[in-house]
Amino acid sequence: MYKMAVIGDRESILIFKAFGADIFAADEADVMQNRRLVNQLAKDGYAIILITEQVASHLSEVLEHFGREPLPAISVIPSMEGSHGLAELRMKKNVERAVGMNI
């Protein structure tokens, strides 16, 4: 069975625990630790990794790397602070890559 992980500030990700996801509180300023965490989760067999925009904004290299792999599927989600547009932008890029054009 596949596992799901959520990375971000504790207030934003705690609700995902109710849905069976493993949550990992992260400090957006600790970029190296967050990179290691995403890589470790991928090695540990997580199929879905959700990352809040604030954390993901510093992980573009990691997101691009795993964007070329079938698993894990990494999606960027807004946090409790609200959206900064990163999640929407990444979703548009993914749709464009999948469909071949921006719809």
N, CA, C and O atoms as a GROMACS GRO file, in nm:
protein
  412
    1MET      N    1   0.084  -0.117   0.000
    1MET     CA    2   0.000   0.000   0.000
    1MET      C    3   0.089   0.125   0.000
    1MET      O    4   0.191   0.130   0.069
    2TYR      N    5   0.050   0.222  -0.077
    2TYR     CA    6   0.126   0.346  -0.085
    2TYR      C    7   0.100   0.435   0.037
    2TYR      O    8  -0.005   0.429   0.099
    3LYS      N    9   0.199   0.517   0.067
    3LYS     CA   10   0.188   0.608   0.181
    3LYS      C   11   0.185   0.752   0.130
    3LYS      O   12   0.234   0.782   0.021
    4MET      N   13   0.126   0.840   0.212
    4MET     CA   14   0.119   0.982   0.179
    4MET      C   15   0.183   1.061   0.292
    4MET      O   16   0.162   1.032   0.410
    5ALA      N   17   0.262   1.163   0.254
    5ALA     CA   18   0.327   1.251   0.351
    5ALA      C   19   0.290   1.395   0.322
    5ALA      O   20   0.264   1.432   0.207
    6VAL      N   21   0.287   1.475   0.426
    6VAL     CA   22   0.260   1.618   0.412
    6VAL      C   23   0.369   1.693   0.489
    6VAL      O   24   0.396   1.663   0.605
    7ILE      N   25   0.430   1.790   0.422
    7ILE     CA   26   0.538   1.868   0.481
    7ILE      C   27   0.497   2.014   0.487
    7ILE      O   28   0.447   2.069   0.388
    8GLY      N   29   0.517   2.077   0.602
    8GLY     CA   30   0.486   2.220   0.614
    8GLY      C   31   0.480   2.262   0.760
    8GLY      O   32   0.522   2.189   0.849
    9ASP      N   33   0.426   2.382   0.781
    9ASP     CA   34   0.411   2.427   0.919
    9ASP      C   35   0.302   2.346   0.987
    9ASP      O   36   0.203   2.308   0.924
   10ARG      N   37   0.319   2.321   1.113
   10ARG     CA   38   0.233   2.230   1.188
   10ARG      C   39   0.084   2.266   1.179
   10ARG      O   40   0.000   2.177   1.163
   11GLU      N   41   0.052   2.393   1.188
   11GLU     CA   42  -0.089   2.434   1.184
   11GLU      C   43  -0.154   2.400   1.051
   11GLU      O   44  -0.272   2.366   1.047
   12SER      N   45  -0.080   2.408   0.944
   12SER     CA   46  -0.135   2.384   0.810
   12SER      C   47  -0.149   2.236   0.778
   12SER      O   48  -0.237   2.199   0.700
   13ILE      N   49  -0.065   2.152   0.835
   13ILE     CA   50  -0.063   2.012   0.794
   13ILE      C   51  -0.130   1.916   0.891
   13ILE      O   52  -0.155   1.800   0.856
   14LEU      N   53  -0.160   1.961   1.010
   14LEU     CA   54  -0.215   1.871   1.112
   14LEU      C   55  -0.344   1.802   1.069
   14LEU      O   56  -0.366   1.686   1.104
   15ILE      N   57  -0.428   1.870   0.994
   15ILE     CA   58  -0.556   1.813   0.950
   15ILE      C   59  -0.537   1.688   0.864
   15ILE      O   60  -0.623   1.600   0.863
   16PHE      N   61  -0.425   1.680   0.792
   16PHE     CA   62  -0.401   1.566   0.705
   16PHE      C   63  -0.378   1.436   0.783
   16PHE      O   64  -0.392   1.327   0.727
   17LYS      N   65  -0.345   1.448   0.909
   17LYS     CA   66  -0.329   1.331   0.995
   17LYS      C   67  -0.462   1.255   1.005
   17LYS      O   68  -0.463   1.132   1.013
   18ALA      N   69  -0.573   1.328   1.004
   18ALA     CA   70  -0.705   1.265   1.011
   18ALA      C   71  -0.736   1.181   0.888
   18ALA      O   72  -0.822   1.092   0.894
   19PHE      N   73  -0.668   1.208   0.779
   19PHE     CA   74  -0.690   1.133   0.655
   19PHE      C   75  -0.588   1.022   0.635
   19PHE      O   76  -0.583   0.960   0.529
   20GLY      N   77  -0.506   0.998   0.737
   20GLY     CA   78  -0.410   0.889   0.731
   20GLY      C   79  -0.273   0.926   0.678
   20GLY      O   80  -0.190   0.838   0.657
   21ALA      N   81  -0.249   1.051   0.655
   21ALA     CA   82  -0.118   1.094   0.605
   21ALA      C   83  -0.019   1.106   0.720
   21ALA      O   84  -0.057   1.134   0.834
   22ASP      N   85   0.106   1.083   0.690
   22ASP     CA   86   0.212   1.108   0.786
   22ASP      C   87   0.253   1.254   0.770
   22ASP      O   88   0.279   1.300   0.659
   23ILE      N   89   0.259   1.326   0.880
   23ILE     CA   90   0.290   1.469   0.873
   23ILE      C   91   0.431   1.496   0.925
   23ILE      O   92   0.479   1.431   1.019
   24PHE      N   93   0.496   1.592   0.861
   24PHE     CA   94   0.632   1.629   0.896
   24PHE      C   95   0.639   1.781   0.906
   24PHE      O   96   0.639   1.851   0.804
   25ALA      N   97   0.645   1.831   1.027
   25ALA     CA   98   0.656   1.975   1.048
   25ALA      C   99   0.793   2.021   1.000
   25ALA      O  100   0.895   1.958   1.029
   26ALA      N  101   0.796   2.130   0.926
   26ALA     CA  102   0.921   2.180   0.869
   26ALA      C  103   0.930   2.330   0.886
   26ALA      O  104   0.830   2.401   0.879
   27ASP      N  105   1.050   2.376   0.908
   27ASP     CA  106   1.080   2.518   0.912
   27ASP      C  107   1.119   2.559   0.771
   27ASP      O  108   1.217   2.507   0.718
   28GLU      N  109   1.046   2.651   0.711
   28GLU     CA  110   1.074   2.688   0.573
   28GLU      C  111   1.215   2.742   0.552
   28GLU      O  112   1.267   2.736   0.441
   29ALA      N  113   1.276   2.794   0.657
   29ALA     CA  114   1.411   2.850   0.645
   29ALA      C  115   1.520   2.742   0.642
   29ALA      O  116   1.632   2.770   0.599
   30ASP      N  117   1.489   2.621   0.687
   30ASP     CA  118   1.589   2.514   0.691
   30ASP      C  119   1.585   2.435   0.560
   30ASP      O  120   1.537   2.322   0.556
   31VAL      N  121   1.636   2.496   0.456
   31VAL     CA  122   1.626   2.441   0.321
   31VAL      C  123   1.696   2.306   0.310
   31VAL      O  124   1.640   2.212   0.252
   32MET      N  125   1.816   2.294   0.363
   32MET     CA  126   1.890   2.167   0.351
   32MET      C  127   1.815   2.052   0.420
   32MET      O  128   1.808   1.942   0.366
   33GLN      N  129   1.761   2.078   0.538
   33GLN     CA  130   1.686   1.975   0.608
   33GLN      C  131   1.562   1.935   0.529
   33GLN      O  132   1.528   1.817   0.523
   34ASN      N  133   1.495   2.031   0.468
   34ASN     CA  134   1.375   2.002   0.390
   34ASN      C  135   1.409   1.921   0.265
   34ASN      O  136   1.334   1.831   0.227
   35ARG      N  137   1.522   1.951   0.200
   35ARG     CA  138   1.566   1.872   0.085
   35ARG      C  139   1.592   1.728   0.126
   35ARG      O  140   1.550   1.633   0.060
   36ARG      N  141   1.663   1.713   0.237
   36ARG     CA  142   1.693   1.577   0.286
   36ARG      C  143   1.563   1.503   0.319
   36ARG      O  144   1.551   1.383   0.291
   37LEU      N  145   1.468   1.573   0.377
   37LEU     CA  146   1.341   1.510   0.414
   37LEU      C  147   1.267   1.460   0.291
   37LEU      O  148   1.220   1.346   0.289
   38VAL      N  149   1.256   1.541   0.188
   38VAL     CA  150   1.187   1.499   0.066
   38VAL      C  151   1.258   1.379   0.004
   38VAL      O  152   1.192   1.283  -0.036
   39ASN      N  153   1.389   1.384  -0.005
   39ASN     CA  154   1.464   1.271  -0.060
   39ASN      C  155   1.445   1.145   0.023
   39ASN      O  156   1.431   1.036  -0.032
   40GLN      N  157   1.445   1.158   0.154
   40GLN     CA  158   1.425   1.042   0.241
   40GLN      C  159   1.285   0.984   0.226
   40GLN      O  160   1.268   0.862   0.223
   41LEU      N  161   1.186   1.070   0.217
   41LEU     CA  162   1.049   1.022   0.199
   41LEU      C  163   1.034   0.946   0.068
   41LEU      O  164   0.965   0.844   0.061
   42ALA      N  165   1.100   0.995  -0.036
   42ALA     CA  166   1.097   0.926  -0.166
   42ALA      C  167   1.162   0.788  -0.153
   42ALA      O  168   1.109   0.689  -0.205
   43LYS      N  169   1.274   0.781  -0.084
   43LYS     CA  170   1.342   0.652  -0.063
   43LYS      C  171   1.259   0.558   0.021
   43LYS      O  172   1.264   0.436   0.003
   44ASP      N  173   1.181   0.613   0.114
   44ASP     CA  174   1.099   0.531   0.204
   44ASP      C  175   0.970   0.484   0.139
   44ASP      O  176   0.889   0.418   0.206
   45GLY      N  177   0.947   0.515   0.014
   45GLY     CA  178   0.833   0.462  -0.058
   45GLY      C  179   0.705   0.543  -0.052
   45GLY      O  180   0.597   0.490  -0.080
   46TYR      N  181   0.714   0.668  -0.015
   46TYR     CA  182   0.594   0.752  -0.016
   46TYR      C  183   0.556   0.781  -0.161
   46TYR      O  184   0.640   0.824  -0.240
   47ALA      N  185   0.430   0.756  -0.195
   47ALA     CA  186   0.384   0.776  -0.332
   47ALA      C  187   0.333   0.918  -0.354
   47ALA      O  188   0.340   0.969  -0.465
   48ILE      N  189   0.282   0.981  -0.249
   48ILE     CA  190   0.229   1.117  -0.258
   48ILE      C  191   0.294   1.200  -0.149
   48ILE      O  192   0.294   1.163  -0.031
   49ILE      N  193   0.348   1.314  -0.190
   49ILE     CA  194   0.405   1.408  -0.094
   49ILE      C  195   0.345   1.545  -0.123
   49ILE      O  196   0.360   1.599  -0.232
   50LEU      N  197   0.277   1.600  -0.023
   50LEU     CA  198   0.221   1.734  -0.033
   50LEU      C  199   0.313   1.827   0.045
   50LEU      O  200   0.354   1.796   0.157
   51ILE      N  201   0.344   1.942  -0.014
   51ILE     CA  202   0.434   2.038   0.050
   51ILE      C  203   0.368   2.175   0.045
   51ILE      O  204   0.320   2.218  -0.060
   52THR      N  205   0.367   2.245   0.158
   52THR     CA  206   0.308   2.378   0.160
   52THR      C  207   0.392   2.473   0.073
   52THR      O  208   0.512   2.452   0.055
   53GLU      N  209   0.327   2.575   0.022
   53GLU     CA  210   0.394   2.671  -0.067
   53GLU      C  211   0.517   2.734  -0.003
   53GLU      O  212   0.619   2.753  -0.069
   54GLN      N  213   0.507   2.766   0.124
   54GLN     CA  214   0.618   2.833   0.191
   54GLN      C  215   0.743   2.745   0.192
   54GLN      O  216   0.854   2.795   0.172
   55VAL      N  217   0.727   2.617   0.216
   55VAL     CA  218   0.841   2.525   0.215
   55VAL      C  219   0.885   2.498   0.072
   55VAL      O  220   1.005   2.498   0.042
   56ALA      N  221   0.790   2.476  -0.017
   56ALA     CA  222   0.821   2.442  -0.156
   56ALA      C  223   0.891   2.555  -0.231
   56ALA      O  224   0.965   2.530  -0.326
   57SER      N  225   0.868   2.678  -0.188
   57SER     CA  226   0.928   2.791  -0.260
   57SER      C  227   1.080   2.786  -0.257
   57SER      O  228   1.145   2.852  -0.339
   58HIS      N  229   1.138   2.711  -0.164
   58HIS     CA  230   1.283   2.700  -0.153
   58HIS      C  231   1.335   2.566  -0.206
   58HIS      O  232   1.454   2.536  -0.194
   59LEU      N  233   1.246   2.486  -0.265
   59LEU     CA  234   1.284   2.352  -0.308
   59LEU      C  235   1.266   2.330  -0.458
   59LEU      O  236   1.234   2.218  -0.500
   60SER      N  237   1.284   2.432  -0.538
   60SER     CA  238   1.257   2.420  -0.681
   60SER      C  239   1.339   2.310  -0.749
   60SER      O  240   1.287   2.240  -0.836
   61GLU      N  241   1.466   2.293  -0.710
   61GLU     CA  242   1.549   2.188  -0.770
   61GLU      C  243   1.494   2.049  -0.740
   61GLU      O  244   1.487   1.964  -0.828
   62VAL      N  245   1.455   2.028  -0.617
   62VAL     CA  246   1.401   1.898  -0.576
   62VAL      C  247   1.269   1.872  -0.646
   62VAL      O  248   1.245   1.760  -0.692
   63LEU      N  249   1.185   1.973  -0.655
   63LEU     CA  250   1.055   1.957  -0.721
   63LEU      C  251   1.072   1.926  -0.869
   63LEU      O  252   1.000   1.844  -0.925
   64GLU      N  253   1.167   1.991  -0.933
   64GLU     CA  254   1.194   1.965  -1.075
   64GLU      C  255   1.246   1.824  -1.094
   64GLU      O  256   1.206   1.754  -1.188
   65HIS      N  257   1.335   1.781  -1.007
   65HIS     CA  258   1.390   1.645  -1.016
   65HIS      C  259   1.280   1.540  -1.007
   65HIS      O  260   1.270   1.452  -1.093
   66PHE      N  261   1.198   1.548  -0.905
   66PHE     CA  262   1.092   1.449  -0.886
   66PHE      C  263   0.976   1.470  -0.983
   66PHE      O  264   0.894   1.380  -1.001
   67GLY      N  265   0.969   1.586  -1.044
   67GLY     CA  266   0.866   1.610  -1.145
   67GLY      C  267   0.885   1.524  -1.269
   67GLY      O  268   0.791   1.503  -1.346
   68ARG      N  269   1.007   1.475  -1.289
   68ARG     CA  270   1.037   1.389  -1.403
   68ARG      C  271   1.020   1.241  -1.370
   68ARG      O  272   1.033   1.156  -1.458
   69GLU      N  273   0.992   1.210  -1.245
   69GLU     CA  274   0.977   1.071  -1.201
   69GLU      C  275   0.829   1.038  -1.181
   69GLU      O  276   0.750   1.125  -1.145
   70PRO      N  277   0.791   0.911  -1.204
   70PRO     CA  278   0.651   0.875  -1.182
   70PRO      C  279   0.610   0.879  -1.035
   70PRO      O  280   0.498   0.917  -1.002
   71LEU      N  281   0.700   0.839  -0.948
   71LEU     CA  282   0.673   0.842  -0.804
   71LEU      C  283   0.795   0.896  -0.732
   71LEU      O  284   0.907   0.867  -0.772
   72PRO      N  285   0.777   0.971  -0.631
   72PRO     CA  286   0.651   1.013  -0.572
   72PRO      C  287   0.589   1.129  -0.650
   72PRO      O  288   0.659   1.208  -0.714
   73ALA      N  289   0.458   1.137  -0.642
   73ALA     CA  290   0.388   1.252  -0.696
   73ALA      C  291   0.394   1.362  -0.590
   73ALA      O  292   0.344   1.344  -0.478
   74ILE      N  293   0.453   1.473  -0.625
   74ILE     CA  294   0.468   1.583  -0.530
   74ILE      C  295   0.379   1.698  -0.574
   74ILE      O  296   0.387   1.744  -0.688
   75SER      N  297   0.294   1.743  -0.484
   75SER     CA  298   0.205   1.856  -0.512
   75SER      C  299   0.228   1.965  -0.408
   75SER      O  300   0.257   1.939  -0.292
   76VAL      N  301   0.214   2.087  -0.455
   76VAL     CA  302   0.229   2.203  -0.367
   76VAL      C  303   0.090   2.250  -0.327
   76VAL      O  304   0.000   2.262  -0.411
   77ILE      N  305   0.072   2.275  -0.198
   77ILE     CA  306  -0.058   2.316  -0.145
   77ILE      C  307  -0.042   2.447  -0.069
   77ILE      O  308   0.065   2.476  -0.016
   78PRO      N  309  -0.148   2.528  -0.063
   78PRO     CA  310  -0.142   2.650   0.018
   78PRO      C  311  -0.138   2.615   0.166
   78PRO      O  312  -0.180   2.507   0.208
   79SER      N  313  -0.087   2.707   0.245
   79SER     CA  314  -0.084   2.686   0.390
   79SER      C  315  -0.196   2.768   0.453
   79SER      O  316  -0.277   2.829   0.384
   80MET      N  317  -0.199   2.768   0.585
   80MET     CA  318  -0.298   2.848   0.658
   80MET      C  319  -0.279   2.997   0.633
   80MET      O  320  -0.374   3.075   0.648
   81GLU      N  321  -0.159   3.037   0.594
   81GLU     CA  322  -0.132   3.178   0.564
   81GLU      C  323  -0.198   3.223   0.436
   81GLU      O  324  -0.210   3.343   0.410
   82GLY      N  325  -0.242   3.128   0.355
   82GLY     CA  326  -0.304   3.160   0.227
   82GLY      C  327  -0.210   3.126   0.113
   82GLY      O  328  -0.098   3.080   0.133
   83SER      N  329  -0.259   3.148  -0.005
   83SER     CA  330  -0.183   3.111  -0.125
   83SER      C  331  -0.096   3.226  -0.172
   83SER      O  332  -0.134   3.343  -0.165
   84HIS      N  333   0.022   3.190  -0.221
   84HIS     CA  334   0.112   3.287  -0.283
   84HIS      C  335   0.118   3.265  -0.434
   84HIS      O  336   0.197   3.329  -0.503
   85GLY      N  337   0.035   3.174  -0.486
   85GLY     CA  338   0.027   3.148  -0.629
   85GLY      C  339   0.118   3.036  -0.677
   85GLY      O  340   0.106   2.994  -0.793
   86LEU      N  341   0.207   2.986  -0.593
   86LEU     CA  342   0.300   2.881  -0.635
   86LEU      C  343   0.228   2.751  -0.668
   86LEU      O  344   0.259   2.686  -0.767
   87ALA      N  345   0.132   2.713  -0.586
   87ALA     CA  346   0.058   2.589  -0.609
   87ALA      C  347  -0.016   2.594  -0.743
   87ALA      O  348  -0.014   2.498  -0.820
   88GLU      N  349  -0.080   2.706  -0.770
   88GLU     CA  350  -0.153   2.721  -0.896
   88GLU      C  351  -0.058   2.720  -1.016
   88GLU      O  352  -0.088   2.657  -1.117
   89LEU      N  353   0.054   2.787  -1.005
   89LEU     CA  354   0.152   2.791  -1.113
   89LEU      C  355   0.206   2.652  -1.143
   89LEU      O  356   0.215   2.614  -1.260
   90ARG      N  357   0.240   2.576  -1.040
   90ARG     CA  358   0.292   2.441  -1.061
   90ARG      C  359   0.186   2.350  -1.123
   90ARG      O  360   0.217   2.268  -1.208
   91MET      N  361   0.060   2.365  -1.079
   91MET     CA  362  -0.047   2.284  -1.136
   91MET      C  363  -0.065   2.316  -1.284
   91MET      O  364  -0.085   2.224  -1.365
   92LYS      N  365  -0.060   2.443  -1.321
   92LYS     CA  366  -0.071   2.482  -1.462
   92LYS      C  367   0.042   2.421  -1.544
   92LYS      O  368   0.019   2.373  -1.655
   93LYS      N  369   0.165   2.424  -1.489
   93LYS     CA  370   0.278   2.365  -1.560
   93LYS      C  371   0.260   2.215  -1.579
   93LYS      O  372   0.292   2.161  -1.685
   94ASN      N  373   0.210   2.147  -1.476
   94ASN     CA  374   0.188   2.003  -1.485
   94ASN      C  375   0.081   1.970  -1.588
   94ASN      O  376   0.096   1.874  -1.665
   95VAL      N  377  -0.026   2.046  -1.590
   95VAL     CA  378  -0.132   2.024  -1.689
   95VAL      C  379  -0.079   2.049  -1.829
   95VAL      O  380  -0.107   1.973  -1.921
   96GLU      N  381  -0.003   2.156  -1.845
   96GLU     CA  382   0.054   2.189  -1.977
   96GLU      C  383   0.146   2.077  -2.024
   96GLU      O  384   0.144   2.040  -2.141
   97ARG      N  385   0.226   2.023  -1.934
   97ARG     CA  386   0.318   1.915  -1.971
   97ARG      C  387   0.238   1.788  -2.008
   97ARG      O  388   0.274   1.717  -2.101
   98ALA      N  389   0.131   1.761  -1.934
   98ALA     CA  390   0.053   1.640  -1.959
   98ALA      C  391  -0.031   1.648  -2.086
   98ALA      O  392  -0.042   1.552  -2.161
   99VAL      N  393  -0.090   1.765  -2.109
   99VAL     CA  394  -0.181   1.781  -2.222
   99VAL      C  395  -0.111   1.835  -2.347
   99VAL      O  396  -0.156   1.812  -2.459
  100GLY      N  397  -0.003   1.906  -2.326
  100GLY     CA  398   0.071   1.963  -2.437
  100GLY      C  399   0.039   2.108  -2.464
  100GLY      O  400   0.097   2.169  -2.554
  101MET      N  401  -0.054   2.164  -2.386
  101MET     CA  402  -0.086   2.306  -2.401
  101MET      C  403  -0.154   2.356  -2.274
  101MET      O  404  -0.205   2.278  -2.194
  102ASN      N  405  -0.153   2.486  -2.258
  102ASN     CA  406  -0.215   2.547  -2.141
  102ASN      C  407  -0.364   2.558  -2.165
  102ASN      O  408  -0.408   2.623  -2.260
  103ILE      N  409  -0.442   2.494  -2.078
  103ILE     CA  410  -0.588   2.501  -2.096
  103ILE      C  411  -0.640   2.593  -1.991
  103ILE      O  412  -0.761   2.616  -1.984
   0.00000   0.00000   0.00000
